[in-house]
Amino acid sequence: MYAFYLPRGHDLDKLINLSYIDKIMYKKSMEKFYKDEAEKYGAIFGKGDGN
């Protein structure tokens, strides 16, 4: 999670000191980002299923 948010300008100390609920929210947000990126690239380049 830190490798995802640090290059985006988040402070390491703030990330380390997040509450458990906030860490879950950050992790789910990161997962949604990667899911959306996969859908975007799937739409651009095809899903890889031969279509």
mmCIF file of the N, C-alpha and C atoms, coordinates in Angstrom:
data_MODEL
# 
_entry.id   MODEL 
# 
loop_
_atom_site.group_PDB 
_atom_site.id 
_atom_site.type_symbol 
_atom_site.label_atom_id 
_atom_site.label_alt_id 
_atom_site.label_comp_id 
_atom_site.label_asym_id 
_atom_site.label_entity_id 
_atom_site.label_seq_id 
_atom_site.pdbx_PDB_ins_code 
_atom_site.Cartn_x 
_atom_site.Cartn_y 
_atom_site.Cartn_z 
_atom_site.occupancy 
_atom_site.B_iso_or_equiv 
_atom_site.pdbx_formal_charge 
_atom_site.auth_seq_id 
_atom_site.auth_comp_id 
_atom_site.auth_asym_id 
_atom_site.auth_atom_id 
_atom_site.pdbx_PDB_model_num 
ATOM 1   N N  . MET A 1 1  ? 0.823   -1.178  0.000   1.00 0.00 ? 1  MET A N  1 
ATOM 2   C CA . MET A 1 1  ? 0.000   0.000   0.000   1.00 0.00 ? 1  MET A CA 1 
ATOM 3   C C  . MET A 1 1  ? 0.876   1.253   0.000   1.00 0.00 ? 1  MET A C  1 
ATOM 4   N N  . TYR A 1 2  ? 1.970   1.232   0.763   1.00 0.00 ? 2  TYR A N  1 
ATOM 5   C CA . TYR A 1 2  ? 2.828   2.413   0.830   1.00 0.00 ? 2  TYR A CA 1 
ATOM 6   C C  . TYR A 1 2  ? 3.427   2.725   -0.534  1.00 0.00 ? 2  TYR A C  1 
ATOM 7   N N  . ALA A 1 3  ? 3.817   1.703   -1.265  1.00 0.00 ? 3  ALA A N  1 
ATOM 8   C CA . ALA A 1 3  ? 4.412   1.906   -2.589  1.00 0.00 ? 3  ALA A CA 1 
ATOM 9   C C  . ALA A 1 3  ? 3.420   2.539   -3.554  1.00 0.00 ? 3  ALA A C  1 
ATOM 10  N N  . PHE A 1 4  ? 2.147   2.347   -3.335  1.00 0.00 ? 4  PHE A N  1 
ATOM 11  C CA . PHE A 1 4  ? 1.117   2.936   -4.180  1.00 0.00 ? 4  PHE A CA 1 
ATOM 12  C C  . PHE A 1 4  ? 0.920   4.417   -3.835  1.00 0.00 ? 4  PHE A C  1 
ATOM 13  N N  . TYR A 1 5  ? 0.843   4.731   -2.551  1.00 0.00 ? 5  TYR A N  1 
ATOM 14  C CA . TYR A 1 5  ? 0.474   6.081   -2.132  1.00 0.00 ? 5  TYR A CA 1 
ATOM 15  C C  . TYR A 1 5  ? 1.645   7.054   -1.999  1.00 0.00 ? 5  TYR A C  1 
ATOM 16  N N  . LEU A 1 6  ? 2.836   6.582   -1.681  1.00 0.00 ? 6  LEU A N  1 
ATOM 17  C CA . LEU A 1 6  ? 3.967   7.509   -1.529  1.00 0.00 ? 6  LEU A CA 1 
ATOM 18  C C  . LEU A 1 6  ? 4.279   8.277   -2.808  1.00 0.00 ? 6  LEU A C  1 
ATOM 19  N N  . PRO A 1 7  ? 4.335   7.630   -3.983  1.00 0.00 ? 7  PRO A N  1 
ATOM 20  C CA . PRO A 1 7  ? 4.609   8.403   -5.204  1.00 0.00 ? 7  PRO A CA 1 
ATOM 21  C C  . PRO A 1 7  ? 3.486   9.376   -5.571  1.00 0.00 ? 7  PRO A C  1 
ATOM 22  N N  . ARG A 1 8  ? 2.330   9.198   -4.963  1.00 0.00 ? 8  ARG A N  1 
ATOM 23  C CA . ARG A 1 8  ? 1.203   10.086  -5.232  1.00 0.00 ? 8  ARG A CA 1 
ATOM 24  C C  . ARG A 1 8  ? 1.143   11.244  -4.239  1.00 0.00 ? 8  ARG A C  1 
ATOM 25  N N  . GLY A 1 9  ? 2.213   11.417  -3.458  1.00 0.00 ? 9  GLY A N  1 
ATOM 26  C CA . GLY A 1 9  ? 2.330   12.585  -2.597  1.00 0.00 ? 9  GLY A CA 1 
ATOM 27  C C  . GLY A 1 9  ? 1.863   12.407  -1.166  1.00 0.00 ? 9  GLY A C  1 
ATOM 28  N N  . HIS A 1 10 ? 1.505   11.204  -0.765  1.00 0.00 ? 10 HIS A N  1 
ATOM 29  C CA . HIS A 1 10 ? 1.076   10.987  0.615   1.00 0.00 ? 10 HIS A CA 1 
ATOM 30  C C  . HIS A 1 10 ? 2.300   10.862  1.518   1.00 0.00 ? 10 HIS A C  1 
ATOM 31  N N  . ASP A 1 11 ? 2.190   11.358  2.718   1.00 0.00 ? 11 ASP A N  1 
ATOM 32  C CA . ASP A 1 11 ? 3.281   11.357  3.683   1.00 0.00 ? 11 ASP A CA 1 
ATOM 33  C C  . ASP A 1 11 ? 3.364   9.994   4.379   1.00 0.00 ? 11 ASP A C  1 
ATOM 34  N N  . LEU A 1 12 ? 4.563   9.431   4.461   1.00 0.00 ? 12 LEU A N  1 
ATOM 35  C CA . LEU A 1 12 ? 4.748   8.113   5.058   1.00 0.00 ? 12 LEU A CA 1 
ATOM 36  C C  . LEU A 1 12 ? 4.270   8.080   6.504   1.00 0.00 ? 12 LEU A C  1 
ATOM 37  N N  . ASP A 1 13 ? 4.589   9.104   7.274   1.00 0.00 ? 13 ASP A N  1 
ATOM 38  C CA . ASP A 1 13 ? 4.160   9.127   8.676   1.00 0.00 ? 13 ASP A CA 1 
ATOM 39  C C  . ASP A 1 13 ? 2.642   9.091   8.799   1.00 0.00 ? 13 ASP A C  1 
ATOM 40  N N  . LYS A 1 14 ? 1.960   9.828   7.932   1.00 0.00 ? 14 LYS A N  1 
ATOM 41  C CA . LYS A 1 14 ? 0.495   9.825   7.979   1.00 0.00 ? 14 LYS A CA 1 
ATOM 42  C C  . LYS A 1 14 ? -0.061  8.465   7.580   1.00 0.00 ? 14 LYS A C  1 
ATOM 43  N N  . LEU A 1 15 ? 0.552   7.832   6.587   1.00 0.00 ? 15 LEU A N  1 
ATOM 44  C CA . LEU A 1 15 ? 0.087   6.506   6.172   1.00 0.00 ? 15 LEU A CA 1 
ATOM 45  C C  . LEU A 1 15 ? 0.302   5.476   7.276   1.00 0.00 ? 15 LEU A C  1 
ATOM 46  N N  . ILE A 1 16 ? 1.441   5.534   7.923   1.00 0.00 ? 16 ILE A N  1 
ATOM 47  C CA . ILE A 1 16 ? 1.742   4.587   8.996   1.00 0.00 ? 16 ILE A CA 1 
ATOM 48  C C  . ILE A 1 16 ? 0.770   4.752   10.156  1.00 0.00 ? 16 ILE A C  1 
ATOM 49  N N  . ASN A 1 17 ? 0.381   5.975   10.436  1.00 0.00 ? 17 ASN A N  1 
ATOM 50  C CA . ASN A 1 17 ? -0.458  6.255   11.600  1.00 0.00 ? 17 ASN A CA 1 
ATOM 51  C C  . ASN A 1 17 ? -1.950  6.245   11.309  1.00 0.00 ? 17 ASN A C  1 
ATOM 52  N N  . LEU A 1 18 ? -2.355  5.775   10.140  1.00 0.00 ? 18 LEU A N  1 
ATOM 53  C CA . LEU A 1 18 ? -3.781  5.680   9.843   1.00 0.00 ? 18 LEU A CA 1 
ATOM 54  C C  . LEU A 1 18 ? -4.450  4.676   10.773  1.00 0.00 ? 18 LEU A C  1 
ATOM 55  N N  . SER A 1 19 ? -5.714  4.912   11.058  1.00 0.00 ? 19 SER A N  1 
ATOM 56  C CA . SER A 1 19 ? -6.473  3.936   11.846  1.00 0.00 ? 19 SER A CA 1 
ATOM 57  C C  . SER A 1 19 ? -6.720  2.692   11.001  1.00 0.00 ? 19 SER A C  1 
ATOM 58  N N  . TYR A 1 20 ? -7.123  1.629   11.650  1.00 0.00 ? 20 TYR A N  1 
ATOM 59  C CA . TYR A 1 20 ? -7.399  0.372   10.952  1.00 0.00 ? 20 TYR A CA 1 
ATOM 60  C C  . TYR A 1 20 ? -8.460  0.577   9.868   1.00 0.00 ? 20 TYR A C  1 
ATOM 61  N N  . ILE A 1 21 ? -9.511  1.299   10.185  1.00 0.00 ? 21 ILE A N  1 
ATOM 62  C CA . ILE A 1 21 ? -10.596 1.557   9.221   1.00 0.00 ? 21 ILE A CA 1 
ATOM 63  C C  . ILE A 1 21 ? -10.074 2.367   8.041   1.00 0.00 ? 21 ILE A C  1 
ATOM 64  N N  . ASP A 1 22 ? -9.259  3.376   8.314   1.00 0.00 ? 22 ASP A N  1 
ATOM 65  C CA . ASP A 1 22 ? -8.692  4.180   7.231   1.00 0.00 ? 22 ASP A CA 1 
ATOM 66  C C  . ASP A 1 22 ? -7.777  3.345   6.340   1.00 0.00 ? 22 ASP A C  1 
ATOM 67  N N  . LYS A 1 23 ? -6.994  2.447   6.935   1.00 0.00 ? 23 LYS A N  1 
ATOM 68  C CA . LYS A 1 23 ? -6.128  1.578   6.135   1.00 0.00 ? 23 LYS A CA 1 
ATOM 69  C C  . LYS A 1 23 ? -6.947  0.681   5.224   1.00 0.00 ? 23 LYS A C  1 
ATOM 70  N N  . ILE A 1 24 ? -8.069  0.180   5.720   1.00 0.00 ? 24 ILE A N  1 
ATOM 71  C CA . ILE A 1 24 ? -8.952  -0.637  4.884   1.00 0.00 ? 24 ILE A CA 1 
ATOM 72  C C  . ILE A 1 24 ? -9.484  0.198   3.725   1.00 0.00 ? 24 ILE A C  1 
ATOM 73  N N  . MET A 1 25 ? -9.903  1.435   4.008   1.00 0.00 ? 25 MET A N  1 
ATOM 74  C CA . MET A 1 25 ? -10.426 2.312   2.964   1.00 0.00 ? 25 MET A CA 1 
ATOM 75  C C  . MET A 1 25 ? -9.353  2.608   1.911   1.00 0.00 ? 25 MET A C  1 
ATOM 76  N N  . TYR A 1 26 ? -8.142  2.890   2.346   1.00 0.00 ? 26 TYR A N  1 
ATOM 77  C CA . TYR A 1 26 ? -7.049  3.147   1.409   1.00 0.00 ? 26 TYR A CA 1 
ATOM 78  C C  . TYR A 1 26 ? -6.771  1.915   0.558   1.00 0.00 ? 26 TYR A C  1 
ATOM 79  N N  . LYS A 1 27 ? -6.761  0.735   1.186   1.00 0.00 ? 27 LYS A N  1 
ATOM 80  C CA . LYS A 1 27 ? -6.494  -0.506  0.446   1.00 0.00 ? 27 LYS A CA 1 
ATOM 81  C C  . LYS A 1 27 ? -7.592  -0.770  -0.573  1.00 0.00 ? 27 LYS A C  1 
ATOM 82  N N  . LYS A 1 28 ? -8.853  -0.594  -0.185  1.00 0.00 ? 28 LYS A N  1 
ATOM 83  C CA . LYS A 1 28 ? -9.965  -0.808  -1.117  1.00 0.00 ? 28 LYS A CA 1 
ATOM 84  C C  . LYS A 1 28 ? -9.930  0.214   -2.247  1.00 0.00 ? 28 LYS A C  1 
ATOM 85  N N  . SER A 1 29 ? -9.549  1.436   -1.947  1.00 0.00 ? 29 SER A N  1 
ATOM 86  C CA . SER A 1 29 ? -9.424  2.456   -2.990  1.00 0.00 ? 29 SER A CA 1 
ATOM 87  C C  . SER A 1 29 ? -8.328  2.090   -3.978  1.00 0.00 ? 29 SER A C  1 
ATOM 88  N N  . MET A 1 30 ? -7.223  1.562   -3.474  1.00 0.00 ? 30 MET A N  1 
ATOM 89  C CA . MET A 1 30 ? -6.129  1.123   -4.333  1.00 0.00 ? 30 MET A CA 1 
ATOM 90  C C  . MET A 1 30 ? -6.589  -0.034  -5.217  1.00 0.00 ? 30 MET A C  1 
ATOM 91  N N  . GLU A 1 31 ? -7.316  -0.994  -4.635  1.00 0.00 ? 31 GLU A N  1 
ATOM 92  C CA . GLU A 1 31 ? -7.824  -2.123  -5.414  1.00 0.00 ? 31 GLU A CA 1 
ATOM 93  C C  . GLU A 1 31 ? -8.777  -1.649  -6.508  1.00 0.00 ? 31 GLU A C  1 
ATOM 94  N N  . LYS A 1 32 ? -9.634  -0.666  -6.180  1.00 0.00 ? 32 LYS A N  1 
ATOM 95  C CA . LYS A 1 32 ? -10.559 -0.127  -7.180  1.00 0.00 ? 32 LYS A CA 1 
ATOM 96  C C  . LYS A 1 32 ? -9.794  0.560   -8.306  1.00 0.00 ? 32 LYS A C  1 
ATOM 97  N N  . PHE A 1 33 ? -8.739  1.289   -7.972  1.00 0.00 ? 33 PHE A N  1 
ATOM 98  C CA . PHE A 1 33 ? -7.918  1.935   -8.991  1.00 0.00 ? 33 PHE A CA 1 
ATOM 99  C C  . PHE A 1 33 ? -7.383  0.901   -9.974  1.00 0.00 ? 33 PHE A C  1 
ATOM 100 N N  . TYR A 1 34 ? -6.803  -0.194  -9.455  1.00 0.00 ? 34 TYR A N  1 
ATOM 101 C CA . TYR A 1 34 ? -6.227  -1.210  -10.334 1.00 0.00 ? 34 TYR A CA 1 
ATOM 102 C C  . TYR A 1 34 ? -7.304  -1.946  -11.126 1.00 0.00 ? 34 TYR A C  1 
ATOM 103 N N  . LYS A 1 35 ? -8.467  -2.149  -10.537 1.00 0.00 ? 35 LYS A N  1 
ATOM 104 C CA . LYS A 1 35 ? -9.571  -2.780  -11.268 1.00 0.00 ? 35 LYS A CA 1 
ATOM 105 C C  . LYS A 1 35 ? -10.017 -1.877  -12.417 1.00 0.00 ? 35 LYS A C  1 
ATOM 106 N N  . ASP A 1 36 ? -10.174 -0.592  -12.133 1.00 0.00 ? 36 ASP A N  1 
ATOM 107 C CA . ASP A 1 36 ? -10.573 0.362   -13.172 1.00 0.00 ? 36 ASP A CA 1 
ATOM 108 C C  . ASP A 1 36 ? -9.523  0.459   -14.274 1.00 0.00 ? 36 ASP A C  1 
ATOM 109 N N  . GLU A 1 37 ? -8.247  0.437   -13.895 1.00 0.00 ? 37 GLU A N  1 
ATOM 110 C CA . GLU A 1 37 ? -7.174  0.466   -14.892 1.00 0.00 ? 37 GLU A CA 1 
ATOM 111 C C  . GLU A 1 37 ? -7.227  -0.774  -15.782 1.00 0.00 ? 37 GLU A C  1 
ATOM 112 N N  . ALA A 1 38 ? -7.462  -1.926  -15.190 1.00 0.00 ? 38 ALA A N  1 
ATOM 113 C CA . ALA A 1 38 ? -7.541  -3.167  -15.965 1.00 0.00 ? 38 ALA A CA 1 
ATOM 114 C C  . ALA A 1 38 ? -8.712  -3.113  -16.942 1.00 0.00 ? 38 ALA A C  1 
ATOM 115 N N  . GLU A 1 39 ? -9.846  -2.578  -16.498 1.00 0.00 ? 39 GLU A N  1 
ATOM 116 C CA . GLU A 1 39 ? -10.999 -2.438  -17.391 1.00 0.00 ? 39 GLU A CA 1 
ATOM 117 C C  . GLU A 1 39 ? -10.693 -1.464  -18.524 1.00 0.00 ? 39 GLU A C  1 
ATOM 118 N N  . LYS A 1 40 ? -10.015 -0.374  -18.201 1.00 0.00 ? 40 LYS A N  1 
ATOM 119 C CA . LYS A 1 40 ? -9.663  0.623   -19.214 1.00 0.00 ? 40 LYS A CA 1 
ATOM 120 C C  . LYS A 1 40 ? -8.756  0.010   -20.274 1.00 0.00 ? 40 LYS A C  1 
ATOM 121 N N  . TYR A 1 41 ? -7.701  -0.665  -19.837 1.00 0.00 ? 41 TYR A N  1 
ATOM 122 C CA . TYR A 1 41 ? -6.785  -1.275  -20.798 1.00 0.00 ? 41 TYR A CA 1 
ATOM 123 C C  . TYR A 1 41 ? -7.431  -2.441  -21.522 1.00 0.00 ? 41 TYR A C  1 
ATOM 124 N N  . GLY A 1 42 ? -8.348  -3.135  -20.863 1.00 0.00 ? 42 GLY A N  1 
ATOM 125 C CA . GLY A 1 42 ? -9.084  -4.198  -21.532 1.00 0.00 ? 42 GLY A CA 1 
ATOM 126 C C  . GLY A 1 42 ? -9.942  -3.648  -22.659 1.00 0.00 ? 42 GLY A C  1 
ATOM 127 N N  . ALA A 1 43 ? -10.549 -2.482  -22.428 1.00 0.00 ? 43 ALA A N  1 
ATOM 128 C CA . ALA A 1 43 ? -11.371 -1.861  -23.457 1.00 0.00 ? 43 ALA A CA 1 
ATOM 129 C C  . ALA A 1 43 ? -10.517 -1.351  -24.615 1.00 0.00 ? 43 ALA A C  1 
ATOM 130 N N  . ILE A 1 44 ? -9.338  -0.876  -24.317 1.00 0.00 ? 44 ILE A N  1 
ATOM 131 C CA . ILE A 1 44 ? -8.463  -0.341  -25.359 1.00 0.00 ? 44 ILE A CA 1 
ATOM 132 C C  . ILE A 1 44 ? -7.829  -1.451  -26.185 1.00 0.00 ? 44 ILE A C  1 
ATOM 133 N N  . PHE A 1 45 ? -7.282  -2.444  -25.511 1.00 0.00 ? 45 PHE A N  1 
ATOM 134 C CA . PHE A 1 45 ? -6.494  -3.473  -26.185 1.00 0.00 ? 45 PHE A CA 1 
ATOM 135 C C  . PHE A 1 45 ? -7.199  -4.816  -26.319 1.00 0.00 ? 45 PHE A C  1 
ATOM 136 N N  . GLY A 1 46 ? -8.392  -4.925  -25.841 1.00 0.00 ? 46 GLY A N  1 
ATOM 137 C CA . GLY A 1 46 ? -9.097  -6.199  -25.859 1.00 0.00 ? 46 GLY A CA 1 
ATOM 138 C C  . GLY A 1 46 ? -8.847  -6.947  -24.569 1.00 0.00 ? 46 GLY A C  1 
ATOM 139 N N  . LYS A 1 47 ? -9.743  -7.833  -24.272 1.00 0.00 ? 47 LYS A N  1 
ATOM 140 C CA . LYS A 1 47 ? -9.684  -8.537  -22.995 1.00 0.00 ? 47 LYS A CA 1 
ATOM 141 C C  . LYS A 1 47 ? -8.676  -9.670  -22.994 1.00 0.00 ? 47 LYS A C  1 
ATOM 142 N N  . GLY A 1 48 ? -8.074  -9.973  -24.122 1.00 0.00 ? 48 GLY A N  1 
ATOM 143 C CA . GLY A 1 48 ? -7.126  -11.067 -24.173 1.00 0.00 ? 48 GLY A CA 1 
ATOM 144 C C  . GLY A 1 48 ? -7.787  -12.416 -24.371 1.00 0.00 ? 48 GLY A C  1 
ATOM 145 N N  . ASP A 1 49 ? -9.081  -12.402 -24.716 1.00 0.00 ? 49 ASP A N  1 
ATOM 146 C CA . ASP A 1 49 ? -9.798  -13.662 -24.918 1.00 0.00 ? 49 ASP A CA 1 
ATOM 147 C C  . ASP A 1 49 ? -9.948  -14.004 -26.398 1.00 0.00 ? 49 ASP A C  1 
ATOM 148 N N  . GLY A 1 50 ? -9.157  -13.351 -27.232 1.00 0.00 ? 50 GLY A N  1 
ATOM 149 C CA . GLY A 1 50 ? -9.176  -13.656 -28.657 1.00 0.00 ? 50 GLY A CA 1 
ATOM 150 C C  . GLY A 1 50 ? -10.135 -12.811 -29.464 1.00 0.00 ? 50 GLY A C  1 
ATOM 151 N N  . ASN A 1 51 ? -10.812 -11.882 -28.842 1.00 0.00 ? 51 ASN A N  1 
ATOM 152 C CA . ASN A 1 51 ? -11.765 -11.026 -29.569 1.00 0.00 ? 51 ASN A CA 1 
ATOM 153 C C  . ASN A 1 51 ? -11.119 -9.736  -29.992 1.00 0.00 ? 51 ASN A C  1 
# 
